Amino acid sequence: MDLRELRFRKRISQWELSRTSGVHQSRISLIENCFSTPTNDEKNKLAKALGLKPGEIEWEEKPSTH
C-alpha cells in the first residue's frame, strides 16, 4: 500500500502525520501525489510514525510525461 492509503486506513491527517514524523505537511502532500520522491530519512520517519518499516510502504513516483 502507498502512503496515502495507509494514512487513510489509520485515520491520520497529513497534519497529524507531519506532527508525529517531523516531515513537513507540504512534503507529505508532494510524496502522496507522486510529485516528489522521499529521502531515506523521510521514509524512515514516516514509516515509524505509522508504526511500520519503510519497506512496508510503496514509494512510487509518477512516470515522467516528457
Secondary structure, 3 states (H helix, E strand, C coil): CEHHHHHHHCCCCHHHHHHHHCCCHHHHHHHHCCCCCCCHHHHHHHHHHCCCCHHHCECCCCCCCC
